[in-house]
């Protein structure tokens, strides 16, 4: 019997805005203390998103059985219905009537830089469920950005019951104090972050690519269109990205990468092959406006991996 993959992260509505220009050029560092800017956005879209839902969705498309733990508000039943239609178990998604569902507002400029605001809504009031009936059926887990209390509960639960877990702090890095962040990193089997988040982790924990291994045995840093870096006992190794056919919106690419990584880990693949699958899925994600892919063509994924890395990876 195939084991499940535990995912905790946000279930959110995404409001996507596009700016035809450069955030970097518009922001003057010399006047940062009096910053007051408005970016005109001719591009608008609203989608289903959230780190937890995005990862679970892609895992389901890959043939896995994700167990999603999260919270939504009174407006979240429409979203849980979408997840259920996809075959994703929503039994551990709380519906909190006195709150709204988490909402992310993401602005993207012409160079794929992003500025985001996130309202946690119901996610700030969720509780960790009783997973006693599921713990023996879990192959792997990931704790992705959501309310920090829920993230701590997820890491502690996985540590207590011996479930290997990826710690994915994301934008919540700034919400953890140094001691709390170090404790979370220590509980993980791996740490994953994008380039900016990795820089924050290093500064907050006063570590680098070598000393971080005293806390966690594996670090994966995603670099967008520059690929990814794997840091482990063998040192740091950088790999190029899979090239998409077009770039529509980069939002969700990181979550697609994480789904591929988890798929590989659950199947017993090595780290590099798992990351290559993640990179291929990330390249598919940036070709879409929303974060939930309609389908994943296994042949296309294998072709992209072959073209980018010269290897064949069977998807089973």
C-alpha positions as CSV (number, residue, x, y, z in Angstrom):
1,X,0.0,0.0,0.0
2,X,1.4,3.4,-1.0
3,X,2.1,5.7,1.9
4,X,0.8,9.2,2.2
5,X,2.7,12.5,2.2
6,X,1.8,14.9,5.0
7,X,1.6,18.5,4.0
8,X,0.9,21.5,6.3
9,X,0.8,24.9,4.7
10,X,-1.7,27.6,3.8
11,X,-4.9,27.2,1.8
12,X,-5.4,30.7,0.3
13,X,-6.9,32.8,-2.4
14,X,-4.3,34.5,-4.6
15,X,-4.8,37.9,-6.1
16,X,-2.2,38.3,-8.8
17,X,-1.1,41.7,-10.0
18,X,1.4,42.5,-12.8
19,X,3.5,45.6,-13.1
20,X,5.0,46.5,-16.5
21,X,8.3,47.9,-15.1
22,X,11.0,47.3,-12.5
23,X,10.4,47.4,-8.7
24,X,14.1,47.8,-8.3
25,X,14.3,50.9,-10.4
26,X,11.2,52.4,-8.8
27,X,12.5,52.1,-5.3
28,X,15.3,54.6,-4.4
29,X,17.4,53.2,-1.5
30,X,18.3,56.8,-0.4
31,X,14.7,57.6,0.4
32,X,13.7,54.2,1.8
33,X,12.8,55.7,5.2
34,X,10.0,57.7,3.5
35,X,8.9,55.1,1.1
36,X,5.5,55.7,-0.4
37,X,4.8,54.1,-3.7
38,X,1.9,52.9,-5.8
39,X,2.4,50.6,-8.8
40,X,-0.1,50.7,-11.6
41,X,-1.2,47.1,-12.4
42,X,-2.9,46.5,-15.7
43,X,-2.8,42.7,-15.0
44,X,-5.2,41.2,-12.5
45,X,-6.3,37.6,-11.8
46,X,-7.7,35.7,-8.7
47,X,-6.9,32.1,-8.2
48,X,-6.9,29.3,-5.7
49,X,-3.5,29.0,-4.1
50,X,-1.6,28.7,-0.8
51,X,1.6,26.7,-0.2
52,X,-0.2,23.7,1.3
53,X,-2.8,23.4,-1.4
54,X,-0.4,24.0,-4.2
55,X,2.0,21.2,-3.1
56,X,-0.9,18.8,-2.4
57,X,-2.4,19.5,-5.8
58,X,0.7,18.8,-7.7
59,X,1.4,15.6,-5.7
60,X,-2.1,14.4,-6.5
61,X,-1.4,15.0,-10.2
62,X,1.8,12.9,-9.7
63,X,-0.2,10.0,-8.4
64,X,0.6,10.5,-4.7
65,X,-1.9,10.6,-1.8
66,X,-1.4,13.9,0.0
67,X,-2.7,14.4,3.5
68,X,-3.3,18.2,3.8
69,X,-3.5,19.9,7.2
70,X,-4.7,23.5,7.1
71,X,-7.6,25.9,7.9
72,X,-10.0,28.0,5.9
73,X,-12.7,30.5,6.8
74,X,-16.4,30.9,6.1
75,X,-15.6,31.6,2.4
76,X,-13.5,28.4,2.1
77,X,-16.1,25.8,1.3
78,X,-15.9,26.6,-2.4
79,X,-12.1,26.0,-2.2
80,X,-12.4,22.7,-0.3
81,X,-14.9,21.5,-2.9
82,X,-12.3,22.2,-5.6
83,X,-9.8,20.1,-3.6
84,X,-12.3,17.3,-3.0
85,X,-13.1,17.2,-6.7
86,X,-9.4,16.7,-7.4
87,X,-9.4,13.7,-5.0
88,X,-7.6,15.4,-2.2
89,X,-8.6,14.5,1.3
90,X,-9.9,17.6,3.1
91,X,-10.8,15.9,6.4
92,X,-8.0,17.7,8.2
93,X,-8.9,21.2,6.8
94,X,-10.6,23.2,9.5
95,X,-13.5,25.5,8.5
96,X,-13.6,28.4,10.9
97,X,-16.9,30.4,10.5
98,X,-15.7,33.5,12.3
99,X,-12.8,34.2,9.9
100,X,-12.0,34.6,6.3
101,X,-9.7,32.3,4.3
102,X,-6.1,33.4,4.0
103,X,-5.4,35.7,1.1
104,X,-2.2,36.5,-0.7
105,X,-1.7,39.6,-2.9
106,X,1.3,39.1,-5.2
107,X,2.7,41.8,-7.4
108,X,5.2,40.7,-10.1
109,X,7.3,43.1,-12.2
110,X,8.7,42.6,-15.7
111,X,11.9,41.0,-14.3
112,X,9.9,38.4,-12.2
113,X,10.7,40.3,-8.9
114,X,7.8,40.0,-6.5
115,X,6.3,41.9,-3.6
116,X,3.6,40.1,-1.7
117,X,1.2,40.7,1.2
118,X,-0.4,37.9,3.0
119,X,-3.4,38.0,5.3
120,X,-3.5,34.7,7.3
121,X,-7.2,34.9,8.2
122,X,-8.5,31.6,9.5
123,X,-5.0,30.1,9.4
124,X,-4.0,32.1,12.5
125,X,-6.7,30.3,14.5
126,X,-6.3,26.7,13.3
127,X,-5.4,23.8,15.6
128,X,-3.3,20.8,15.0
129,X,-5.5,17.7,14.4
130,X,-5.3,14.2,15.8
131,X,-3.3,12.2,13.3
132,X,-2.9,9.1,15.4
133,X,-4.7,7.0,12.8
134,X,-2.4,8.3,10.0
135,X,1.0,8.3,11.5
136,X,2.0,4.8,10.4
137,X,0.9,5.5,6.9
138,X,3.2,8.5,6.3
139,X,6.3,8.3,4.1
140,X,7.4,11.9,4.3
141,X,6.2,15.3,5.4
142,X,6.7,19.0,4.7
143,X,6.0,22.0,7.0
144,X,5.4,25.0,4.7
145,X,4.6,28.6,5.5
146,X,1.4,29.2,7.4
147,X,0.6,30.4,11.0
148,X,3.9,29.9,13.0
149,X,2.1,28.1,15.8
150,X,0.8,25.5,13.4
151,X,4.2,25.2,11.8
152,X,5.8,24.5,15.2
153,X,3.1,21.9,16.0
154,X,3.7,20.2,12.7
155,X,7.5,20.0,13.2
156,X,7.1,18.8,16.8
157,X,4.6,16.2,15.7
158,X,6.8,14.8,12.9
159,X,9.8,14.8,15.3
160,X,7.9,13.0,18.0
161,X,6.6,10.2,15.7
162,X,9.7,9.9,13.5
163,X,8.3,11.1,10.3
164,X,11.1,12.6,8.1
165,X,10.1,16.2,7.4
166,X,11.3,19.1,5.2
167,X,11.2,22.5,6.9
168,X,10.1,25.1,4.5
169,X,9.9,28.4,6.4
170,X,9.4,30.7,3.5
171,X,8.2,34.2,4.3
172,X,7.7,33.2,7.9
173,X,11.4,33.3,8.6
174,X,11.0,36.9,9.9
175,X,8.3,35.7,12.3
176,X,10.7,33.3,14.1
177,X,13.3,34.5,16.7
178,X,16.8,33.2,16.3
179,X,16.3,30.4,18.9
180,X,13.0,29.4,17.6
181,X,14.2,29.2,14.0
182,X,17.3,27.2,15.0
183,X,15.0,24.8,16.9
184,X,12.8,24.3,13.9
185,X,15.8,23.8,11.5
186,X,17.2,21.1,13.9
187,X,14.0,19.1,13.9
188,X,14.0,18.8,10.1
189,X,15.4,16.1,7.9
190,X,16.0,18.9,5.3
191,X,15.7,22.7,4.9
192,X,14.4,24.2,1.7
193,X,14.4,27.9,0.8
194,X,14.7,30.2,-2.1
195,X,17.8,32.4,-2.6
196,X,16.5,35.4,-0.6
197,X,15.2,33.2,2.2
198,X,18.4,31.3,2.4
199,X,20.3,34.6,2.9
200,X,17.9,35.5,5.7
201,X,18.4,32.1,7.4
202,X,22.2,32.5,7.3
203,X,22.1,36.0,8.8
204,X,19.6,35.1,11.4
205,X,21.4,31.9,12.5
206,X,24.9,33.3,11.9
207,X,25.7,30.3,9.7
208,X,26.9,29.5,6.2
209,X,26.6,26.6,3.8
210,X,29.0,24.6,5.9
211,X,28.0,25.3,9.4
212,X,24.3,24.9,8.7
213,X,25.0,21.1,8.4
214,X,25.6,21.1,12.2
215,X,21.8,21.8,12.4
216,X,20.3,19.9,9.5
217,X,21.8,17.3,7.2
218,X,20.4,18.7,3.9
219,X,19.8,22.1,2.5
220,X,18.1,22.8,-0.9
221,X,18.2,26.4,-2.2
222,X,16.0,27.2,-5.3
223,X,17.4,29.9,-7.6
224,X,14.5,30.5,-10.0
225,X,15.7,30.5,-13.5
226,X,19.2,29.9,-12.3
227,X,18.5,26.4,-11.0
228,X,19.1,25.1,-7.5
229,X,21.8,24.3,-5.0
230,X,22.1,21.1,-2.9
231,X,24.2,21.4,0.3
232,X,25.0,18.2,2.2
233,X,28.0,16.3,3.6
234,X,29.5,16.2,0.1
235,X,29.6,20.0,-0.1
236,X,27.5,22.3,-2.3
237,X,26.5,21.5,-5.8
238,X,24.7,23.8,-8.2
239,X,22.5,22.6,-11.1
240,X,20.9,24.5,-13.9
241,X,17.2,25.0,-14.2
242,X,14.7,23.4,-16.6
243,X,13.9,26.0,-19.3
244,X,10.1,26.7,-19.6
245,X,8.6,27.3,-23.0
246,X,7.4,30.7,-21.8
247,X,7.2,32.6,-18.5
248,X,3.6,33.7,-17.6
249,X,3.9,34.0,-13.9
250,X,6.6,32.6,-11.5
251,X,4.2,32.3,-8.5
252,X,3.8,28.7,-7.6
253,X,7.0,27.4,-9.2
254,X,8.6,26.9,-5.8
255,X,5.6,24.8,-4.6
256,X,5.7,22.7,-7.7
257,X,9.4,22.1,-7.1
258,X,8.6,21.0,-3.5
259,X,6.0,18.5,-4.9
260,X,8.5,16.9,-7.2
261,X,11.1,16.8,-4.4
262,X,8.6,15.0,-2.1
263,X,7.6,12.6,-4.8
264,X,11.2,11.6,-5.3
265,X,11.9,11.3,-1.5
266,X,8.8,9.2,-0.9
267,X,9.9,6.9,-3.8
268,X,13.4,6.5,-2.3
269,X,15.2,8.5,-5.0
270,X,18.4,10.3,-4.3
271,X,18.4,14.0,-3.7
272,X,19.6,15.2,-7.1
273,X,17.1,13.2,-9.0
274,X,14.3,14.4,-6.7
275,X,15.4,18.0,-7.3
276,X,15.5,17.5,-11.1
277,X,11.9,16.3,-11.0
278,X,11.1,19.4,-8.9
279,X,12.9,21.7,-11.4
280,X,10.9,20.2,-14.3
281,X,7.6,20.7,-12.5
282,X,8.7,24.3,-11.6
283,X,9.2,25.0,-15.3
284,X,5.7,23.8,-16.0
285,X,4.3,26.0,-13.3
286,X,5.7,29.3,-14.6
287,X,4.0,28.7,-17.9
288,X,0.6,29.1,-16.2
289,X,-1.2,32.1,-14.7
290,X,-2.5,30.3,-11.7
291,X,-0.6,28.0,-9.2
292,X,-2.8,24.9,-9.7
293,X,-1.9,23.0,-12.8
294,X,-4.7,21.4,-14.8
295,X,-2.6,18.3,-15.5
296,X,1.0,16.9,-15.6
297,X,2.1,15.1,-18.7
298,X,4.7,12.5,-17.6
299,X,6.2,12.3,-21.0
300,X,6.7,16.0,-21.1
301,X,8.3,16.0,-17.6
302,X,10.7,13.2,-18.5
303,X,11.6,15.0,-21.8
304,X,12.4,18.2,-19.9
305,X,14.6,16.4,-17.4
306,X,16.4,14.6,-20.3
307,X,17.0,17.9,-22.1
308,X,18.2,19.8,-19.0
309,X,20.2,17.1,-17.3
310,X,20.9,14.3,-19.8
311,X,19.3,11.6,-17.6
312,X,16.2,9.5,-17.7
313,X,14.1,9.5,-14.6
314,X,11.2,7.1,-14.6
315,X,8.0,8.5,-13.1
316,X,6.1,5.7,-11.3
